[in-house]
Amino acid sequence: MDIVQLKYFVAVAESGSFSEAAEIMFSAQSTVSKQIASLEKELGVQLFDRSKRKVALTNYGDVFLTHAHNILENYDFMIKEISSITTQDNSKAIIRATTAMLPYNIISQVASFKKECEWADIHVEEFESEDVLKMLKDNECDLAFFRVGKFDEETYEKLPVLTEKFVAVLPAGHSLANEKSLSLSQLSSENFIFCRQNTCMHRHSVSACHSMGFNPNIIATSNHASNIFEMVSMNMGVSLLLKRGAEYAMTDHFADKVVIVPLKETFTIEVALARYKKHSHTKAALAFWDYVKETTTHTV
């Protein structure tokens, strides 16, 4: 049994015809028939029911088709992987991070690394989507900074960078604005402005409220802290943001309009650097990973 035979089998199974399979494989019908007959002889079972005009898979054929697809998929992935190793530029690495993660000193960390490793060609790309793990899997980038939510340890590897606390963001005129700290439960009757749905931030914010026994009344969402600050400053509601992100968004424009108040409860999100386990990694990507590992002090 070989890859070519599997391709002939799949062509017949998907077309339902030996003649059409021959056209798909750029081969003669007799060649297709011989390949299938050889395969059936090796397996000791009949893969196709040839009694009708359009050939159909037998029960054995159904089972074999699933495995054939998996084998061919793995084979194609292997060829692409070997090809990428052969052609890849070992000095280059693409790192992706969402714009909301810029407060985490990512740029300065990359700059420090490049001073130490001048040979490395590091590209940092801001991205609106938080689905950077899928980008890693699709080989669109080498490494990615992300906020840890659900994490598949079988598929990805992560390097913790820091753990970030949630804080409350209130209008300057709010009755709790002058508190040194407050309990999230004190905001249970407020209108909330959260990060947009289907993000790690949104899920953690809602979960924090649920843990305090209430369901937040979410009246607006945004993917940008500055927009959230703007809505809070106009007394539309209050928000939950990560401490560094909130401090980063606190420009002079909001200095007398919005306040950041620590929470008495400890709600956190871990920020980490991730890579896809099954991909080969360039020399530059490996070097940056090791650099972050050696220089990062995981703090809250």
ZIGI-V486333 format. One line per field, one symbol per residue. phi: phi as a letter, one per 20 degrees, with the letter a starting at -180 (. if undefined). psi: psi as a letter, one per 30 degrees, with the letter a starting at -180 (. if undefined). burial: # if it has 24 or more other ideal C-beta (glycine too) atoms within 12 Angstrom, else .. Layout:
BEGIN
phi=???
psi=???
burial=???
END
This chain:
BEGIN
phi=.bfffffffffffeembfffffffelbefffffffffffffffmbeeceefdfdfcfegffgfffgffgfffffffffffffffffdfefedbdddbfgfdffemffffffffffecfffdedddfbffeeffffffemebecbebefdfceffdddccgdaddeecedcfgeffdfeffabegffdfeeedddfffmdgfffffffffffenbdfeedacbecgfffgffffemfrdbdcfgfffffefeggdgddccdcfefeddccedbdcbefeefcfgfffffgffffededfcd
psi=kleeeeeeeeeeeffgkeeeeeeeghlleeeeeeeeeeeeeefglkfkjgflejklkleeeeeeeeeeeeeeeeeeeeeeeeeeeefkjffkkkkkklefgffggeeeeeeeefeeiffkjkkkkkkekfhfeeeeeggflelkklkkckkjfeelkljkelkkkklkjlkfgkfgfgkfllkfffgfglkkjllllgleeeeeeeeeeefggljkjjflllgkeeeeeeeefggfallklkeeeeeefileegegfkkkklkeljklkkklkllkefklkleeeeeeeeeeeefkjjl.
burial=....#########.#.##..#...#.#.#.###.##..##......##......#.#...#..##..#...#...............#....##############..##..##.....######.#.#####.##..#.#########......#################.#.##....#.#..#..#.#####..########.##..#...#.#.##############..###############...#..#######.#.##########..####.##.###.##...#....
END
